[in-house]
Amino acid sequence: MKLDARGRISILELVVYLPSFVVAAIVCRRHGFGRSSGCVFTLILCLVRIVGAGCQLATYNDQSSGLLEATIILDSIGLSPLLLATLGLLARCADSINQTSSTQLHMLYFRVIQLLITLGLILSIVGGTSSISSTGVYKVQTTSQVGVILYVVTYIALVLMTLGTIFNATYLPSGEKGFVWAVLIAMPLILVRLIYSLLLVFHHDKNFNLLSGSTVIFAVMTVVEEILVVLIYLTLGWMTDAASKAVERPIESRPWRGTRAVGNGPRGGHAMRRGPIHALVGLAMDSRRAN
């Protein structure tokens, strides 16, 4: 079957993301796969787009519901690695700021955002697996809508995190300030990508359909944005030195900034790790004192 405009976009994605995947792997090796969460998620996005383009091209020879669902899922989950990569960059900035500033950017906030993005990803996958009827008709599922709403919430949270980082940018080493600029440039592009997802699941228009919608709109509001963000983050990772192990670690393994207390008990004077509930209570008490 002759390739249409959507097929040519898939070819373009392969041309862009195959070398980007190699570059992302090199960048991750330099920064550390276990610590550079932003780089890792950029690598994952490249892989998702490579597999997604392959699935889309395969639909020209096989119109089975399973292959169509795989194509829809891979197209719809692109926001997750974009948001997680951005979160990873902001978390690295927060760790650097926390080393020198008395104003602590609590890792609790980052963990909550990471959890919401993960939930959005799961709901998007669940929605995609049941979006194709037995007759091959695409229908948006409620789970997909809830997933996109979670993406909106996390995007707003990331904007607030970005503002908090900007206000404390003077505490960042000169080599780390590029991360702030990269996020500032990427956030409007991610917003356009997010708006497309919102229109896709809530605006019942023939132009916003993953299978038969406008190819021009899809390319302008999704493909271009994702490619630009990937290129920005890969360029940043290539030009930036790796962070020390004490500064950059996966969000889930980082200490709860500002949640250690000095005790006079048997461990006299040693810092005692508090759990997430204590962290929430501590944040509430800090807010009350501030008022």
Number of C-alpha atoms within 10 A of each C-alpha: 6 5 12 10 12 20 19 13 20 21 18 13 20 20 12 17 24 15 12 21 21 13 18 28 20 18 26 25 15 17 24 20 19 13 23 27 25 28 32 23 24 28 26 20 27 26 17 19 26 21 17 23 24 17 20 25 19 15 16 13 9 13 12 13 20 13 15 23 22 18 24 25 23 21 20 21 23 22 23 24 23 24 22 23 26 29 28 25 23 22 29 23 27 28 22 21 23 20 14 13 14 10 12 15 23 19 22 21 16 21 19 13 22 20 14 18 26 18 17 26 24 17 22 25 22 17 24 26 17 17 22 20 11 9 8 13 10 20 15 18 18 16 18 28 20 17 25 28 17 20 25 19 13 22 21 13 17 22 14 12 19 23 14 14 21 17 10 18 18 13 21 23 13 9 10 20 16 17 21 20 14 17 23 16 14 20 19 13 19 23 17 16 22 21 14 18 26 18 14 22 22 14 13 11 12 12 17 21 20 22 16 11 15 16 19 14 13 19 15 13 20 22 20 14 19 23 18 15 23 25 18 18 23 24 15 18 24 18 12 16 13 18 17 11 12 11 18 24 22 15 20 13 10 16 16 20 15 19 21 16 12 12 12 9 8 7 10 10 11 13 12 13 15 15 11 13 9 13 20 14 12 15 16 12 12 11 10 9 8 7 6
